[in-house]
Amino acid sequence: MKKYLFLLFNIFLFSTALKAQKTNLYLVDESNKIPIQYAIVQSEDGKFYQISDENGFVSLKKVPKTSHTLSISCVGFQPKSVALSSLSFSKKDTIIYLQSKISTLAEVNIKASSKNGVFKTISDLDIHLRPINNSQEILRMVPGLFIGQHAGGGKAEQIFLRGFDIDHGTDININVDGMPVNMVSHAHGQGYADLHFLIPELIEKVNFNKGPYFAEKGNFTTAGFVEFKTKDYLENNFSKVEIGQFGTYRNITGINLIQPKGNKRNQSLYFAGEGSFSKGFFDNPQNFNRFNGLLKYHGLINKNNSISATISGFKSKWNASGQIPERAVDSGLIGFYGAIDETEGGETERYNANLEWLSRLDNGGFFRHQMYYSKYLFELYSNFTFFKEDPINGDQIRQKENRNLMGLNSMYQNEYHLGSIKTESTFGVQMRYDHSKDVELTRTINRTENNEQIMLGNVQELNTAMYYTQKMNLSSKFDITAALRFDNFNNLYQDLLSQTKTSKNASIWSPKLNLNYRVNNQIELYLYNGKGFHSNDTRVTDKKALPPAYGTDLGGVFKIGKKLFIQTAIWQLWLDQEFVYVGDEGIVEAGGKTQRLGFDFSTRYEMAKNLFADIDFSFAKPKALEVPKAESYLPLAPRFTSVGGLSYRQKNGWNGSLRYRYMADRPANETNTVIAKGYFITDGAINYTAKKWEVGLSIQNLLNSKWKETQFDTESKLKDESEPISEIHFTPGTPFFARFNFTLYF
């Protein structure tokens, strides 16, 4: 541990000792003077290619002498060409202003770049073309990713992706501004990822990729990763009010505390607060309330150093109807939106402090450092079996924990030439420490009485990691990226009931190899290969802690004409073992070896000016290995999903979208004798945008379909039943749900 901290300390000192760049280019939004991130700057001969950072900065130090013109492009802005001879490098800053516009597929630039991931273009297009109405829709930005809520709105959503029932986050790495969302060894289950502390209106970017192919992504990155970037700058002060059916109210207000000035905004300080309440559509009101607050500063310390500092807080409380058995609805005991145990629900809190530091160096490279801390409180009451274990008092359980989470990330990146080969090296170190006190599983009665304490303990987990990535541009069309990651885990569990301690130290090496080939300006092919791992709960320390996962993606990105964009991939993922700590029962289940094969297809088409269509298809064939074929089905793993829709976007005036999501039937047990029924749901939104205000209407489940959002093959016993019965238990999906919103900009 000491050697990692020593290395981080020296990196910090070294980065501040280097001189500033002499040749700077800054890209700025002409209308609001906000720096433009992720803009592509390249020379006409393709020998120079850079992407602007969060300060809009691009170093021109390595532009070849043979280059004469730079082209600048960014989704959401008018492209621009600049003659190098017109730039005055004697000035302190060279500022290039870009005009914002509605995105078009004509501006999409296909260039091999494994550093940013092959899905980056899809992400950029979608976040510019689709409205985000609520926190649930944030994760739906990822093609093929489905979510389901089954505990009253406040519990983390169940996630499905690439043939995985990810539960609440076991096999997908989720972070916000580099700060982890997944909770290791959580009271409810490994990887629990509650995103409700993220305010949708503050999202700047949604970056994602699929598979274990990226060295900077470690724990949980088997099916893929999703990272959210919050805004460094608020374009305007705003206040938004939402009013909807089922007693739904929401307000979000954002205020700039430092007023913009000058020809480029070098710093920003803003506050945003959100409050929401909903009775919900269940017969038993969920009375879900949530409060969020965020204070964020971003600014330049000097010419080559900038920081982002964020403090945020979140608190929610709710009641839940839980998962109900089909027989209770069919018999008329309860309605479709009813409950067996009306005292389910919970509350949770999370408070975060996050500091990020970017240092640009005289040699053209840069360091990026981060420190974060979270205080997390969780309490959940559930009842999945009703009266199976206790025929008198019922089977309600409480899961509870009090967690401190802290971490450090530091990375160095630089581009240089090895002879005629352009290369890029990235080196990083990471550390994450979780300390959860009084992690509890207790049988309770009506939330008020403790009936039986099943588990109680303290969890400590330290994950230290190092990674190295080497990218080589062997030609203007072909690049290869090799990477190696090392992870070490120190796990300690203190059982407070038996007064015993168990510990385990485990390590794993994860090599990666990614190939990108750009056939021409319209076609890019890629082959990604990588080893990752499926991390296990600290309470599984007597088992294999880090079973490996191996993945391969073979795909392509195609631009057909100026208006059609297609991405495809054939993929496979093999896992050595999936030990799962079942937090609802306090037991360990071994999943064994598994294999998943699949095909992904995404397309974006510009049908007319400002009118866009998108369709995503995901096929998967998941199966368990080393078991009889008739018992090889993976319960609840999706096999075919599709999402798509139409979006009409204007800078001012009418905007709208009409979308669908479809999940096919899938096995609910290992023998495929119980089926989780699929669903087809449509959503719509329409709004009118003016310079100082916006008004809109969004509707979930336009056709008012009755559907089951989450389903489980569970054994339960009702009050008057003599024996337990195994069948589908479900949480109903949202009926027709309309919400009106009004936003004022000032």
Secondary structure, DSSP 8 states (H G I E B T S, - for coil): -HHHHHHHHHHHHHHHHS---SSEEEEEETTT--B--S-EEEETTSS-EEE--TT-EEE-TT--TT--EEEEE-TTB--EEEEGGG--TTSS-EEEEE-B----GGG------TTT-TTHHHHHHHHHHS---STHHHHTTSTT-EEE--STTSS--EEEETTEE-TTTTTEEEEETTEE-EETT-SS-TTEE--TTS-GGGEEEEEEEESS--TT--TT-SSEEEEEEE-SS-SS-EEEEEEETTTEEEEEEEEESS---SSS--EEEEEEEEEEEE--SSSS---EEEEEEEEEEEEEEETTEEEEEEEEEEEEEEEE---EEHHHHHTTSS-TT--S-TTEEEEEEEEEEEEEEEEE-TTS-EEEEEEEEEEEEEEEEE-SSBTSS-TTT---EEEEEEEEEEEEEEEEEEEEEETTEEEEEEEEEEEEEEEEEEEEEEEEETTTEEEEEEEEEEEEEEEEEEEEEEEEESSSSEEEEEEEEEEEEEEEEEETTTTEEEEEEEEEEEEEEEEEEEEETTEEEEEEEEEEE----GGGTTS-S--EEEEEEEEEEEEETTTEEEEEEEEEEEES--EEEETTTTEEEE---EEEEEEEEEEEEEEETTEEEEEEEEEEEEEESSS-GGG---TT--SEEEEEEEEE--SSEEEEEEEEEEE--EESSTTS-SEE--EEEEEEEEEEE-SSEEEEEEEESTT----EEEEEEEEEB-TT-SS-EEEEEEEE---SEEEEEEEEE-
